[in-house]
Amino acid sequence: MDLFLYNTLTRQKEKFEPYHENEVKMYTCGPTVYWTQHIGNMFAYICADVFKRTLTFAGYHVNHVMGITDVGHLVSDDDTGEDKMEKGARNEGISAWDLAKKYTDQFFADTKSLNIIKPPITCKATDYIQEQIDAVKTLEEKGFTYKTSDGIYFDSIKDPTYGELAKLDIEGLCAGERVEMAEKKCKTDFALWKFSPKNEQRQMEWDSPWGVGFPGWHIECSSFCLSQFGEQVDIHTGGIDHIPVHHTNEIAQNKGITGHRVVKYWLHNNFLVRADGKKLSKSSGDKVFLQDYIEKGYDPLAVRYLALTAHYRTPIKFSEDLVKMAQTALERLNEKVVGLKKDAPAPTKTKETNKWLDELKTVLFDDFNTAQAMTVLRDAINDSSLSSEEKLYITYEADRVFGLDLGKEKTIEIPEKVKMMAGQRLIARQQQNWALSDIIRDQIDEAGFVIKDTANGYELKEK
């Protein structure tokens, strides 16, 4: 079955045809590790994980690389302001290197909680300094650069296709007042290598043919891709906020270095948004972190479930109430699957399951439509004509993409006090003391647990 995806570069769905049969080279822009990534950031990595899982489900071997920005990302996309890493290190009173390790570890702890498969290769910018210098030298030799007092810049007007990803009006952007652009020839020109400020020693700086300094943010991802994949990359993922600047500049760099487009398909996820429709972001004061929800007792997979309920190219509303609803829905779905496991000795593949899997693939292979795929799974589980073994097989196959750990029974730590009350209630029921039984049931409920009578006694679970 063919797979179709929406290519931002062409603004249309296209049949997926990788450079090499059965192999996919996929690159994902990773975090700038100066702070804990908020939930809005994490949505991009859930999407990339779904892309990878779907491609694997379709039979491809996915070679996935992610970049880690631990230097060179300035607070402004216009190449002005402080390096986010240097600023973060000063604010926390630790070295930039320790800051990078702290928030890289936190990022991967969060991705693990969200059941995101870690890319086998992660590239830190500070480990690829020579590759980035070499890339800038190549661009310089081919006439794409110029020097200012604060760095080496890419001359965007030298690329006749610059801005094609974002459909930019380059002539209009380059016609601005000179004073607004400082020494830049055009507003769309961008830094490849920044010089360290005079009379100031940065924690992260290196010698280069142009002077002591550090790489620009955009050259990092180009260097990672070219170093790991060569001149052919099948899929590049990221958020839509990267389209007008970061990914546009990557394309220009790649073409300048190689003479041709490197990335075949560009996939961009939309934003998580607040109730008012505005983007959920740290810059807007939305300091919403995954750990906050975990500490409140939410299953982090409820956040993943919520992300799967809408198409990745549409804005997804996010709030605590919606997470709560997602957790309830996930728990109900999981309870059904746990029940199937108790009924079925093993998942079974049949002609009927193949029909359902074909339906599942039809929607998943149509630009990764997880919302429709989840509807297919729910319909299959509720289909009375299917056996428990068949339903379990379909569920496990679907969860290869969903990554919700369906059927996994939660281990609940029940306090001794609650266990004792449950035992007392069982005795009361055996003595037909229904009034006392009801009183103890209410006490168990107040303690945050629900007791269910069974043929063998009782079952306890969290509310």
C-alpha positions as a Markdown table, in Angstrom:
| # | Residue | x | y | z |
|---|---|---|---|---|
| 1 | Met | 0.0 | 0.0 | 0.0 |
| 2 | Asp | 1.4 | 3.4 | -1.0 |
| 3 | Leu | 2.2 | 6.1 | 1.6 |
| 4 | Phe | 1.3 | 9.7 | 0.9 |
| 5 | Leu | 2.6 | 12.7 | 2.8 |
| 6 | Tyr | 2.2 | 16.5 | 2.7 |
| 7 | Asn | 5.4 | 18.1 | 1.5 |
| 8 | Thr | 5.7 | 21.7 | 2.8 |
| 9 | Leu | 8.0 | 22.5 | -0.1 |
| 10 | Thr | 5.4 | 21.7 | -2.8 |
| 11 | Arg | 2.3 | 22.5 | -0.6 |
| 12 | Gln | 0.7 | 19.2 | -1.7 |
| 13 | Lys | 0.4 | 15.5 | -0.8 |
| 14 | Glu | 2.9 | 13.4 | -2.6 |
| 15 | Lys | 3.5 | 9.7 | -2.9 |
| 16 | Phe | 6.4 | 8.8 | -0.7 |
| 17 | Glu | 9.4 | 7.5 | -2.7 |
| 18 | Pro | 12.6 | 7.5 | -0.8 |
| 19 | Tyr | 16.0 | 7.8 | -2.4 |
| 20 | His | 16.8 | 4.2 | -1.6 |
| 21 | Glu | 14.2 | 1.4 | -1.6 |
| 22 | Asn | 13.0 | 0.3 | 1.8 |
| 23 | Glu | 15.4 | 2.8 | 3.6 |
| 24 | Val | 14.4 | 6.2 | 5.0 |
| 25 | Lys | 16.9 | 8.8 | 6.0 |
| 26 | Met | 15.0 | 11.1 | 8.4 |
| 27 | Tyr | 16.3 | 14.2 | 10.3 |
| 28 | Thr | 14.6 | 16.0 | 13.1 |
| 29 | Cys | 15.6 | 19.4 | 14.5 |
| 30 | Gly | 16.2 | 18.8 | 18.2 |
| 31 | Pro | 16.0 | 21.1 | 21.2 |
| 32 | Thr | 18.1 | 24.1 | 22.2 |
| 33 | Val | 19.1 | 22.8 | 25.6 |
| 34 | Tyr | 19.2 | 26.0 | 27.7 |
| 35 | Trp | 15.8 | 25.3 | 29.5 |
| 36 | Thr | 13.3 | 22.6 | 30.1 |
| 37 | Gln | 11.3 | 22.0 | 26.9 |
| 38 | His | 7.6 | 22.9 | 27.5 |
| 39 | Ile | 4.8 | 20.7 | 26.3 |
| 40 | Gly | 4.4 | 22.8 | 23.1 |
| 41 | Asn | 8.0 | 21.9 | 22.1 |
| 42 | Met | 7.5 | 18.2 | 23.0 |
| 43 | Phe | 4.6 | 18.0 | 20.5 |
| 44 | Ala | 7.0 | 18.2 | 17.6 |
| 45 | Tyr | 8.9 | 15.2 | 18.9 |
| 46 | Ile | 5.7 | 13.2 | 19.4 |
| 47 | Cys | 4.9 | 13.9 | 15.7 |
| 48 | Ala | 8.3 | 12.9 | 14.5 |
| 49 | Asp | 8.0 | 9.7 | 16.6 |
| 50 | Val | 4.6 | 8.9 | 14.9 |
| 51 | Phe | 6.2 | 9.5 | 11.5 |
| 52 | Lys | 9.0 | 7.1 | 12.3 |
| 53 | Arg | 6.7 | 4.5 | 13.7 |
| 54 | Thr | 4.3 | 4.7 | 10.7 |
| 55 | Leu | 7.2 | 4.3 | 8.3 |
| 56 | Thr | 8.5 | 1.3 | 10.2 |
| 57 | Phe | 4.9 | -0.1 | 10.2 |
| 58 | Ala | 4.9 | 0.4 | 6.4 |
| 59 | Gly | 8.0 | -1.8 | 6.2 |
| 60 | Tyr | 10.8 | 0.8 | 5.9 |
| 61 | His | 14.0 | 0.8 | 7.8 |
| 62 | Val | 14.3 | 4.3 | 9.3 |
| 63 | Asn | 17.7 | 5.8 | 9.9 |
| 64 | His | 16.8 | 8.6 | 12.3 |
| 65 | Val | 19.1 | 11.5 | 13.3 |
| 66 | Met | 18.3 | 14.3 | 15.7 |
| 67 | Gly | 20.4 | 17.5 | 16.3 |
| 68 | Ile | 21.0 | 19.0 | 19.7 |
| 69 | Thr | 21.7 | 22.8 | 19.7 |
| 70 | Asp | 24.1 | 23.5 | 22.6 |
| 71 | Val | 25.6 | 26.6 | 21.1 |
| 72 | Gly | 24.9 | 29.3 | 18.6 |
| 73 | His | 21.1 | 29.8 | 18.9 |
| 74 | Leu | 20.7 | 33.6 | 19.6 |
| 75 | Val | 17.7 | 35.0 | 21.3 |
| 76 | Ser | 16.6 | 36.6 | 18.1 |
| 77 | Asp | 16.2 | 34.9 | 14.7 |
| 78 | Asp | 17.7 | 38.1 | 13.2 |
| 79 | Asp | 21.2 | 37.1 | 14.5 |
| 80 | Thr | 21.0 | 39.6 | 17.3 |
| 81 | Gly | 21.1 | 39.3 | 21.1 |
| 82 | Glu | 22.8 | 36.8 | 23.3 |
| 83 | Asp | 23.5 | 33.2 | 22.8 |
| 84 | Lys | 20.7 | 31.3 | 24.7 |
| 85 | Met | 23.2 | 28.9 | 26.2 |
| 86 | Glu | 25.5 | 31.6 | 27.5 |
| 87 | Lys | 22.6 | 33.6 | 28.9 |
| 88 | Gly | 21.1 | 30.5 | 30.5 |
| 89 | Ala | 24.4 | 29.5 | 32.1 |
| 90 | Arg | 24.8 | 32.9 | 33.6 |
| 91 | Asn | 21.2 | 32.9 | 35.0 |
| 92 | Glu | 21.7 | 29.5 | 36.7 |
| 93 | Gly | 25.2 | 30.1 | 37.9 |
| 94 | Ile | 26.7 | 27.1 | 36.2 |
| 95 | Ser | 28.9 | 26.5 | 33.1 |
| 96 | Ala | 27.4 | 26.4 | 29.7 |
| 97 | Trp | 28.6 | 22.8 | 29.4 |
| 98 | Asp | 26.8 | 21.8 | 32.6 |
| 99 | Leu | 23.7 | 23.6 | 31.5 |
| 100 | Ala | 23.7 | 21.7 | 28.2 |
| 101 | Lys | 24.1 | 18.4 | 29.9 |
| 102 | Lys | 21.4 | 19.2 | 32.5 |
| 103 | Tyr | 18.7 | 20.0 | 29.9 |
| 104 | Thr | 19.7 | 17.4 | 27.4 |
| 105 | Asp | 19.2 | 14.8 | 30.1 |
| 106 | Gln | 15.9 | 16.4 | 31.1 |
| 107 | Phe | 14.8 | 16.4 | 27.4 |
| 108 | Phe | 15.4 | 12.7 | 27.0 |
| 109 | Ala | 13.8 | 11.9 | 30.3 |
| 110 | Asp | 10.7 | 13.6 | 29.0 |
| 111 | Thr | 10.8 | 11.8 | 25.7 |
| 112 | Lys | 11.1 | 8.5 | 27.5 |
| 113 | Ser | 8.0 | 9.4 | 29.6 |
| 114 | Leu | 6.1 | 10.1 | 26.4 |
| 115 | Asn | 7.3 | 6.8 | 24.9 |
| 116 | Ile | 9.2 | 8.5 | 22.1 |
| 117 | Ile | 11.8 | 6.2 | 20.6 |
| 118 | Lys | 15.2 | 7.8 | 21.0 |
| 119 | Pro | 16.9 | 8.4 | 17.7 |
| 120 | Pro | 19.9 | 6.1 | 17.4 |
| 121 | Ile | 22.1 | 9.0 | 16.5 |
| 122 | Thr | 22.0 | 12.4 | 18.2 |
| 123 | Cys | 24.4 | 15.2 | 17.1 |
| 124 | Lys | 25.5 | 17.9 | 19.5 |
| 125 | Ala | 26.6 | 21.2 | 17.8 |
| 126 | Thr | 29.7 | 21.4 | 20.0 |
| 127 | Asp | 30.8 | 17.9 | 18.7 |
| 128 | Tyr | 30.6 | 19.1 | 15.1 |
| 129 | Ile | 32.6 | 22.4 | 15.2 |
| 130 | Gln | 35.1 | 21.3 | 12.5 |
| 131 | Glu | 32.3 | 20.1 | 10.2 |
| 132 | Gln | 30.6 | 23.4 | 10.5 |
| 133 | Ile | 33.8 | 25.4 | 9.8 |
| 134 | Asp | 34.3 | 23.2 | 6.7 |
| 135 | Ala | 30.8 | 23.8 | 5.6 |
| 136 | Val | 31.2 | 27.6 | 5.9 |
| 137 | Lys | 34.6 | 27.4 | 4.0 |
| 138 | Thr | 32.8 | 25.6 | 1.2 |
| 139 | Leu | 30.2 | 28.3 | 1.0 |
| 140 | Glu | 32.9 | 30.9 | 1.0 |
| 141 | Glu | 34.8 | 29.2 | -1.8 |
| 142 | Lys | 31.6 | 29.1 | -3.9 |
| 143 | Gly | 30.9 | 32.8 | -3.4 |
| 144 | Phe | 27.9 | 32.7 | -1.0 |
| 145 | Thr | 29.4 | 34.6 | 1.9 |
| 146 | Tyr | 30.5 | 38.0 | 3.0 |
| 147 | Lys | 32.2 | 39.3 | 6.2 |
| 148 | Thr | 30.9 | 42.0 | 8.6 |
| 149 | Ser | 32.3 | 43.2 | 11.9 |
| 150 | Asp | 30.4 | 40.6 | 13.8 |
| 151 | Gly | 30.6 | 37.5 | 11.6 |
| 152 | Ile | 30.4 | 35.6 | 8.3 |
| 153 | Tyr | 27.0 | 35.9 | 6.6 |
| 154 | Phe | 25.2 | 34.0 | 3.9 |
| 155 | Asp | 24.4 | 36.2 | 0.9 |
| 156 | Ser | 20.8 | 35.1 | 0.3 |
| 157 | Ile | 20.4 | 37.1 | -2.9 |
| 158 | Lys | 23.1 | 34.8 | -4.5 |
| 159 | Asp | 20.5 | 31.9 | -4.3 |
| 160 | Pro | 17.8 | 32.6 | -6.9 |
| 161 | Thr | 15.5 | 30.0 | -5.2 |
| 162 | Tyr | 16.0 | 31.4 | -1.6 |
| 163 | Gly | 12.7 | 31.4 | 0.3 |
| 164 | Glu | 10.9 | 28.8 | -1.8 |
| 165 | Leu | 9.9 | 26.8 | 1.3 |
| 166 | Ala | 8.2 | 29.8 | 3.0 |
| 167 | Lys | 7.1 | 31.5 | -0.3 |
| 168 | Leu | 9.0 | 34.6 | 0.8 |
| 169 | Asp | 9.0 | 37.9 | -1.1 |
| 170 | Ile | 12.7 | 38.3 | -1.2 |
| 171 | Glu | 12.8 | 41.5 | -3.3 |
| 172 | Gly | 10.5 | 43.2 | -0.9 |
| 173 | Leu | 12.5 | 42.0 | 2.2 |
| 174 | Cys | 15.8 | 43.1 | 0.6 |
| 175 | Ala | 14.5 | 46.6 | -0.1 |
| 176 | Gly | 14.4 | 47.7 | 3.5 |
| 177 | Glu | 16.3 | 50.7 | 5.0 |
| 178 | Arg | 20.0 | 49.9 | 5.4 |
| 179 | Val | 20.0 | 51.1 | 9.0 |
| 180 | Glu | 17.4 | 48.5 | 9.9 |
| 181 | Met | 19.8 | 45.7 | 8.7 |
| 182 | Ala | 23.0 | 47.1 | 10.2 |
| 183 | Glu | 25.8 | 45.6 | 8.0 |
| 184 | Lys | 23.6 | 42.9 | 6.4 |
| 185 | Lys | 23.1 | 43.4 | 2.7 |
| 186 | Cys | 19.6 | 41.9 | 2.9 |
| 187 | Lys | 17.2 | 41.2 | 5.8 |
| 188 | Thr | 17.2 | 37.5 | 4.8 |
| 189 | Asp | 20.9 | 37.2 | 5.1 |
| 190 | Phe | 22.0 | 35.1 | 8.1 |
| 191 | Ala | 25.0 | 34.3 | 10.2 |
| 192 | Leu | 27.1 | 31.3 | 9.4 |
| 193 | Trp | 29.9 | 32.1 | 11.9 |
| 194 | Lys | 29.7 | 34.7 | 14.7 |
| 195 | Phe | 32.7 | 36.4 | 16.1 |
| 196 | Ser | 33.1 | 36.5 | 19.9 |
| 197 | Pro | 32.3 | 40.0 | 21.3 |
| 198 | Lys | 35.5 | 42.1 | 21.8 |
| 199 | Asn | 36.8 | 42.3 | 25.3 |
| 200 | Glu | 34.6 | 39.4 | 26.3 |
| 201 | Gln | 35.5 | 35.7 | 26.6 |
| 202 | Arg | 32.6 | 33.3 | 25.9 |
| 203 | Gln | 32.5 | 29.9 | 27.6 |
| 204 | Met | 31.9 | 28.3 | 24.2 |
| 205 | Glu | 34.2 | 29.7 | 21.4 |
| 206 | Trp | 36.6 | 28.2 | 18.9 |
| 207 | Asp | 39.4 | 29.3 | 16.5 |
| 208 | Ser | 38.4 | 29.5 | 12.9 |
| 209 | Pro | 39.9 | 30.9 | 9.6 |
| 210 | Trp | 37.9 | 34.1 | 10.3 |
| 211 | Gly | 38.7 | 34.6 | 13.9 |
| 212 | Val | 37.6 | 33.3 | 17.3 |
| 213 | Gly | 33.8 | 32.7 | 17.5 |
| 214 | Phe | 31.0 | 30.2 | 17.3 |
| 215 | Pro | 28.8 | 28.7 | 14.6 |
| 216 | Gly | 25.4 | 30.1 | 13.6 |
| 217 | Trp | 22.3 | 28.0 | 14.5 |
| 218 | His | 21.3 | 27.2 | 10.9 |
| 219 | Ile | 24.7 | 25.7 | 9.8 |
| 220 | Glu | 24.5 | 23.2 | 12.6 |
| 221 | Cys | 21.6 | 21.2 | 11.1 |
| 222 | Ser | 23.0 | 21.3 | 7.6 |
| 223 | Ser | 26.3 | 19.9 | 8.9 |
| 224 | Phe | 24.6 | 17.2 | 10.9 |
| 225 | Cys | 22.6 | 16.0 | 7.8 |
| 226 | Leu | 25.5 | 16.1 | 5.4 |
| 227 | Ser | 27.8 | 14.4 | 7.8 |
| 228 | Gln | 25.4 | 11.6 | 8.7 |
| 229 | Phe | 23.5 | 11.1 | 5.4 |
| 230 | Gly | 25.5 | 12.6 | 2.6 |
| 231 | Glu | 23.7 | 14.6 | 0.0 |
| 232 | Gln | 20.4 | 12.8 | 0.1 |
| 233 | Val | 17.9 | 13.1 | 3.0 |
| 234 | Asp | 14.4 | 11.7 | 2.5 |
| 235 | Ile | 12.5 | 13.5 | 5.3 |
| 236 | His | 13.2 | 16.5 | 7.5 |
| 237 | Thr | 10.8 | 17.2 | 10.4 |
| 238 | Gly | 10.1 | 20.2 | 12.6 |
| 239 | Gly | 7.5 | 22.7 | 13.7 |
| 240 | Ile | 5.9 | 25.2 | 11.4 |
| 241 | Asp | 7.7 | 28.0 | 13.2 |
| 242 | His | 10.9 | 26.8 | 11.6 |
| 243 | Ile | 9.6 | 27.3 | 8.0 |
| 244 | Pro | 10.3 | 31.0 | 7.4 |
| 245 | Val | 13.8 | 31.2 | 8.9 |
| 246 | His | 15.6 | 28.1 | 10.1 |
| 247 | His | 14.5 | 25.6 | 7.5 |
| 248 | Thr | 14.6 | 28.2 | 4.7 |
| 249 | Asn | 18.2 | 28.8 | 5.6 |
| 250 | Glu | 19.1 | 25.2 | 5.8 |
| 251 | Ile | 17.8 | 24.7 | 2.3 |
| 252 | Ala | 19.9 | 27.6 | 1.1 |
| 253 | Gln | 23.1 | 26.3 | 2.8 |
| 254 | Asn | 22.5 | 22.7 | 1.5 |
| 255 | Lys | 22.1 | 23.9 | -2.1 |
| 256 | Gly | 25.1 | 26.3 | -1.8 |
| 257 | Ile | 27.3 | 23.4 | -0.5 |
| 258 | Thr | 26.1 | 20.6 | -2.8 |
| 259 | Gly | 24.6 | 22.5 | -5.8 |
| 260 | His | 21.2 | 20.8 | -5.4 |
| 261 | Arg | 18.4 | 20.2 | -3.0 |
| 262 | Val | 19.3 | 17.7 | -0.3 |
| 263 | Val | 16.0 | 17.1 | 1.5 |
| 264 | Lys | 13.2 | 15.5 | -0.6 |
| 265 | Tyr | 10.2 | 15.9 | 1.8 |
| 266 | Trp | 9.7 | 18.5 | 4.5 |
| 267 | Leu | 7.1 | 17.6 | 7.2 |
| 268 | His | 5.9 | 20.3 | 9.6 |
| 269 | Asn | 3.6 | 19.9 | 12.6 |
| 270 | Asn | 1.3 | 22.7 | 13.7 |
| 271 | Phe | 1.2 | 24.1 | 17.3 |
| 272 | Leu | -0.4 | 23.2 | 20.5 |
| 273 | Val | -2.7 | 26.1 | 21.3 |
| 274 | Arg | -4.5 | 27.6 | 24.2 |
| 275 | Ala | -8.3 | 27.9 | 24.4 |
| 276 | Asp | -8.1 | 31.3 | 22.7 |
| 277 | Gly | -6.3 | 29.7 | 19.8 |
| 278 | Lys | -2.9 | 31.3 | 20.5 |
| 279 | Lys | 0.3 | 29.3 | 20.3 |
| 280 | Leu | 1.3 | 27.6 | 23.6 |
| 281 | Ser | 4.9 | 28.8 | 24.1 |
| 282 | Lys | 7.4 | 29.8 | 26.7 |
| 283 | Ser | 7.9 | 33.2 | 25.1 |
| 284 | Ser | 4.2 | 33.9 | 25.7 |
| 285 | Gly | 4.5 | 33.0 | 29.4 |
| 286 | Asp | 3.1 | 29.5 | 29.0 |
| 287 | Lys | 5.5 | 27.6 | 31.3 |
| 288 | Val | 3.7 | 24.3 | 30.9 |
| 289 | Phe | 6.1 | 21.4 | 31.5 |
| 290 | Leu | 5.4 | 17.6 | 31.3 |
| 291 | Gln | 6.8 | 17.1 | 34.8 |
| 292 | Asp | 4.2 | 19.4 | 36.2 |
| 293 | Tyr | 1.5 | 17.1 | 34.9 |
| 294 | Ile | 3.3 | 14.0 | 36.2 |
| 295 | Glu | 3.5 | 15.6 | 39.7 |
| 296 | Lys | -0.2 | 16.2 | 39.5 |
| 297 | Gly | -0.8 | 12.5 | 39.0 |
| 298 | Tyr | -1.4 | 12.5 | 35.2 |
| 299 | Asp | -0.1 | 9.7 | 33.1 |
| 300 | Pro | 2.3 | 11.3 | 30.6 |
| 301 | Leu | 0.9 | 9.1 | 27.9 |
| 302 | Ala | -2.4 | 11.0 | 28.3 |
| 303 | Val | -0.5 | 13.9 | 26.7 |
| 304 | Arg | 0.6 | 11.7 | 23.9 |
| 305 | Tyr | -3.0 | 10.4 | 23.5 |
| 306 | Leu | -4.3 | 14.0 | 23.3 |
| 307 | Ala | -1.7 | 14.7 | 20.5 |
| 308 | Leu | -2.9 | 11.7 | 18.5 |
| 309 | Thr | -6.6 | 12.8 | 18.6 |
| 310 | Ala | -6.0 | 15.5 | 15.9 |
| 311 | His | -4.1 | 15.6 | 12.6 |
| 312 | Tyr | -0.5 | 16.8 | 13.1 |
| 313 | Arg | -1.0 | 19.7 | 10.6 |
| 314 | Thr | -3.9 | 21.2 | 12.5 |
| 315 | Pro | -3.6 | 23.3 | 15.7 |
| 316 | Ile | -4.4 | 21.2 | 18.7 |
| 317 | Lys | -6.1 | 22.8 | 21.8 |
| 318 | Phe | -4.3 | 22.1 | 25.1 |
| 319 | Ser | -5.4 | 22.6 | 28.6 |
| 320 | Glu | -5.5 | 20.6 | 31.9 |
| 321 | Asp | -9.1 | 19.8 | 31.4 |
| 322 | Leu | -8.4 | 18.3 | 28.0 |
| 323 | Val | -5.5 | 16.3 | 29.5 |
| 324 | Lys | -7.8 | 15.0 | 32.1 |
| 325 | Met | -10.3 | 14.0 | 29.5 |
| 326 | Ala | -7.6 | 12.3 | 27.5 |
| 327 | Gln | -6.4 | 10.4 | 30.5 |
| 328 | Thr | -10.0 | 9.1 | 31.2 |
| 329 | Ala | -10.3 | 8.1 | 27.5 |
| 330 | Leu | -6.9 | 6.4 | 27.6 |
| 331 | Glu | -7.7 | 4.5 | 30.8 |
| 332 | Arg | -11.0 | 3.2 | 29.4 |
| 333 | Leu | -9.3 | 2.1 | 26.2 |
| 334 | Asn | -6.6 | 0.4 | 28.1 |
| 335 | Glu | -9.1 | -1.4 | 30.4 |
| 336 | Lys | -10.8 | -2.8 | 27.4 |
| 337 | Val | -7.4 | -4.1 | 26.1 |
| 338 | Val | -6.5 | -5.6 | 29.5 |
| 339 | Gly | -9.9 | -7.3 | 29.4 |
| 340 | Leu | -9.1 | -8.7 | 26.0 |
| 341 | Lys | -5.8 | -10.1 | 27.3 |
| 342 | Lys | -7.7 | -11.9 | 30.1 |
| 343 | Asp | -10.1 | -13.4 | 27.5 |
| 344 | Ala | -7.6 | -14.3 | 24.8 |
| 345 | Pro | -4.7 | -16.7 | 25.2 |
| 346 | Ala | -2.8 | -15.0 | 22.4 |
| 347 | Pro | -3.4 | -12.4 | 19.6 |
| 348 | Thr | -4.5 | -14.1 | 16.4 |
| 349 | Lys | -4.1 | -13.0 | 12.8 |
| 350 | Thr | -7.0 | -13.9 | 10.4 |
| 351 | Lys | -8.6 | -12.7 | 7.2 |
| 352 | Glu | -10.8 | -10.4 | 9.3 |
| 353 | Thr | -7.9 | -8.8 | 11.0 |
| 354 | Asn | -6.2 | -8.2 | 7.6 |
| 355 | Lys | -9.3 | -6.2 | 6.5 |
| 356 | Trp | -9.1 | -4.0 | 9.6 |
| 357 | Leu | -5.4 | -3.6 | 9.2 |
| 358 | Asp | -5.9 | -2.5 | 5.6 |
| 359 | Glu | -8.4 | 0.1 | 6.9 |
| 360 | Leu | -5.9 | 1.2 | 9.5 |
| 361 | Lys | -3.1 | 1.6 | 6.9 |
| 362 | Thr | -5.4 | 3.5 | 4.5 |
| 363 | Val | -5.8 | 6.3 | 7.0 |
| 364 | Leu | -2.3 | 6.2 | 8.5 |
| 365 | Phe | -0.6 | 6.1 | 5.1 |
| 366 | Asp | -2.7 | 9.2 | 4.1 |
| 367 | Asp | -0.4 | 11.7 | 5.7 |
| 368 | Phe | -0.2 | 10.1 | 9.1 |
| 369 | Asn | -3.9 | 10.6 | 10.1 |
| 370 | Thr | -3.7 | 9.3 | 13.7 |
| 371 | Ala | -7.1 | 10.8 | 14.5 |
| 372 | Gln | -8.9 | 8.6 | 12.0 |
| 373 | Ala | -6.7 | 5.6 | 12.9 |
| 374 | Met | -7.8 | 5.8 | 16.5 |
| 375 | Thr | -11.4 | 5.7 | 15.4 |
| 376 | Val | -10.6 | 2.6 | 13.3 |
| 377 | Leu | -9.1 | 0.9 | 16.4 |
| 378 | Arg | -12.1 | 1.8 | 18.6 |
| 379 | Asp | -14.5 | 0.5 | 16.0 |
| 380 | Ala | -12.5 | -2.8 | 15.8 |
| 381 | Ile | -12.5 | -3.3 | 19.6 |
| 382 | Asn | -16.3 | -2.7 | 19.6 |
| 383 | Asp | -17.0 | -5.0 | 16.7 |
| 384 | Ser | -19.0 | -8.0 | 18.2 |
| 385 | Ser | -18.2 | -10.1 | 15.2 |
| 386 | Leu | -14.5 | -10.2 | 16.1 |
| 387 | Ser | -13.0 | -12.6 | 18.7 |
| 388 | Ser | -10.9 | -11.3 | 21.6 |
| 389 | Glu | -7.9 | -12.8 | 19.9 |
| 390 | Glu | -8.5 | -10.9 | 16.7 |
| 391 | Lys | -9.2 | -7.6 | 18.6 |
| 392 | Leu | -6.0 | -8.0 | 20.5 |
| 393 | Tyr | -4.0 | -8.6 | 17.3 |
| 394 | Ile | -5.4 | -5.4 | 15.7 |
| 395 | Thr | -4.7 | -3.4 | 18.9 |
| 396 | Tyr | -1.1 | -4.5 | 19.1 |
| 397 | Glu | -0.5 | -3.7 | 15.4 |
| 398 | Ala | -2.1 | -0.2 | 15.8 |
| 399 | Asp | -0.1 | 0.5 | 19.0 |
| 400 | Arg | 3.1 | 0.0 | 17.0 |
| 401 | Val | 2.2 | 3.5 | 15.7 |
| 402 | Phe | 0.3 | 5.0 | 18.6 |
| 403 | Gly | 3.0 | 4.1 | 21.2 |
| 404 | Leu | 0.4 | 4.1 | 24.1 |
| 405 | Asp | 1.5 | 0.8 | 25.7 |
| 406 | Leu | -2.0 | -0.5 | 25.4 |
| 407 | Gly | -2.8 | -3.6 | 27.5 |
| 408 | Lys | -0.1 | -2.7 | 30.0 |
| 409 | Glu | -1.5 | -3.2 | 33.5 |
| 410 | Lys | -0.5 | -0.5 | 36.0 |
| 411 | Thr | 1.2 | -1.4 | 39.1 |
| 412 | Ile | -0.6 | 0.3 | 42.0 |
| 413 | Glu | 1.0 | 0.8 | 45.4 |
| 414 | Ile | -2.0 | 0.4 | 47.7 |
| 415 | Pro | -1.4 | 1.8 | 51.3 |
| 416 | Glu | -1.6 | -0.7 | 54.1 |
| 417 | Lys | -4.4 | 1.3 | 55.7 |
| 418 | Val | -6.6 | 0.9 | 52.6 |
| 419 | Lys | -5.8 | -2.9 | 52.4 |
| 420 | Met | -6.8 | -3.2 | 56.1 |
| 421 | Met | -10.1 | -1.4 | 55.4 |
| 422 | Ala | -10.8 | -3.6 | 52.4 |
| 423 | Gly | -10.3 | -6.7 | 54.6 |
| 424 | Gln | -12.6 | -5.3 | 57.3 |
| 425 | Arg | -15.3 | -4.6 | 54.7 |
| 426 | Leu | -15.0 | -8.2 | 53.4 |
| 427 | Ile | -15.6 | -9.5 | 56.9 |
| 428 | Ala | -18.6 | -7.1 | 57.3 |
| 429 | Arg | -20.1 | -8.4 | 54.0 |
| 430 | Gln | -19.6 | -12.0 | 55.1 |
| 431 | Gln | -21.5 | -11.1 | 58.3 |
| 432 | Gln | -24.1 | -9.4 | 56.2 |
| 433 | Asn | -23.4 | -6.1 | 58.0 |
| 434 | Trp | -24.3 | -4.0 | 55.0 |
| 435 | Ala | -24.4 | -0.7 | 56.9 |
| 436 | Leu | -20.8 | -1.1 | 58.1 |
| 437 | Ser | -19.8 | -2.4 | 54.6 |
| 438 | Asp | -21.1 | 0.9 | 53.1 |
| 439 | Ile | -19.3 | 3.0 | 55.6 |
| 440 | Ile | -16.0 | 1.4 | 55.0 |
| 441 | Arg | -16.5 | 1.6 | 51.2 |
| 442 | Asp | -17.0 | 5.4 | 51.5 |
| 443 | Gln | -13.8 | 5.6 | 53.6 |
| 444 | Ile | -11.9 | 3.7 | 50.9 |
| 445 | Asp | -13.3 | 6.1 | 48.4 |
| 446 | Glu | -12.2 | 9.1 | 50.4 |
| 447 | Ala | -8.7 | 7.6 | 50.4 |
| 448 | Gly | -8.6 | 7.7 | 46.6 |
| 449 | Phe | -9.5 | 4.1 | 45.8 |
| 450 | Val | -12.4 | 2.2 | 44.4 |
| 451 | Ile | -13.3 | -1.3 | 45.7 |
| 452 | Lys | -15.1 | -3.8 | 43.5 |
| 453 | Asp | -16.7 | -7.0 | 44.8 |
| 454 | Thr | -15.7 | -10.2 | 42.9 |
| 455 | Ala | -16.4 | -13.9 | 43.2 |
| 456 | Asn | -13.0 | -14.3 | 45.0 |
| 457 | Gly | -13.4 | -11.3 | 47.3 |
| 458 | Tyr | -12.6 | -7.9 | 46.0 |
| 459 | Glu | -10.4 | -5.7 | 43.7 |
| 460 | Leu | -8.9 | -2.4 | 44.5 |
| 461 | Lys | -7.9 | 0.3 | 42.0 |
| 462 | Glu | -7.1 | 4.0 | 42.1 |
| 463 | Lys | -9.9 | 6.4 | 41.3 |
